[in-house]
Amino acid sequence: MPPAQRKPRPRSYDPAKLRAAVTAQLTHVRDVAASLDEAQLALPTRCGGRTVRDLLAHIALDAGLVARLIGEPAPPAREITAVEWPVTAVPGEIAEVTGSDADTAPAALLDAAADRFAALAAATPPDRLLATPAGAMRLDDFLVTRCVELAVRTDDLAAALGTEIRYDRQLLAHATRLLADALAAKAPGGSVEVRIPPFAVVQCVAGPRHTRGTPPNVVETDPLTWLRLATGRTDWATALDAAAVSASGERADLSAHLPLSG
């Protein structure tokens, strides 16, 4: 009988690096927002028919959510970890933006949200529990999920504008690793090695476990394609057809496990 597979140790994250990554990416998005004219702000996005203005406002609201949750009473017990979040939440969902936020210049909203986020997140212990929409989480875990949300929404914004937007390297790394770990948790096993250079390598999918040499089943892709696959921005067949993913081996088909929230 093969030995039982040990559960991988949860990845640890540096709260200071998480805060810096979110702050840096908010600055990149803010710089783009400040350069847009009214016609560009009115462009549609792939987020449920929302406009670029709506998307920018929601990015600001999402950053503000961290500060708002810090200001609320802590829940009694932890209910969810960062690695469990992708299968319970839908990264990149866009809520309704109403009231004064809809009328305020997006760059101003982002500036205010970034300032409040930086001040409160830095002054709050990383193990402080927050009553998030997905369940009670530690602050440091929730900050990793914000890296995913911000990375996905930056990609949504770039797609709507037809341009490239700079990514903070640490933010993209945190988002990639969390979603890779979530795949390994959703489809546990060691028969497929998933490589997302330069940030992550995980083994997943039940079956014969690889131990040495070249793995028989390998999937490799880049970080942005991985974000799109994991959150349903693209599908497995489309990514394969576009050569954005390489997959070798009879088990190297992840279509049954993606998107992670499915």
Secondary structure as GFF3:
##gff-version 3
##sequence-region A 1 262
A	DSSP	alpha_helix	15	34	.	.	.	ID=ss1
A	DSSP	alpha_helix	38	41	.	.	.	ID=ss2
A	DSSP	alpha_helix	52	70	.	.	.	ID=ss3
A	DSSP	three_ten_helix	82	84	.	.	.	ID=ss4
A	DSSP	alpha_helix	85	88	.	.	.	ID=ss5
A	DSSP	alpha_helix	100	103	.	.	.	ID=ss6
A	DSSP	alpha_helix	106	122	.	.	.	ID=ss7
A	DSSP	beta_strand	129	132	.	.	.	ID=ss8
A	DSSP	beta_strand	135	138	.	.	.	ID=ss9
A	DSSP	alpha_helix	139	161	.	.	.	ID=ss10
A	DSSP	alpha_helix	169	186	.	.	.	ID=ss11
A	DSSP	beta_strand	192	196	.	.	.	ID=ss12
A	DSSP	beta_strand	200	204	.	.	.	ID=ss13
A	DSSP	beta_strand	218	221	.	.	.	ID=ss14
A	DSSP	alpha_helix	223	230	.	.	.	ID=ss15
A	DSSP	alpha_helix	236	241	.	.	.	ID=ss16
A	DSSP	beta_strand	245	248	.	.	.	ID=ss17
A	DSSP	three_ten_helix	255	257	.	.	.	ID=ss18
###
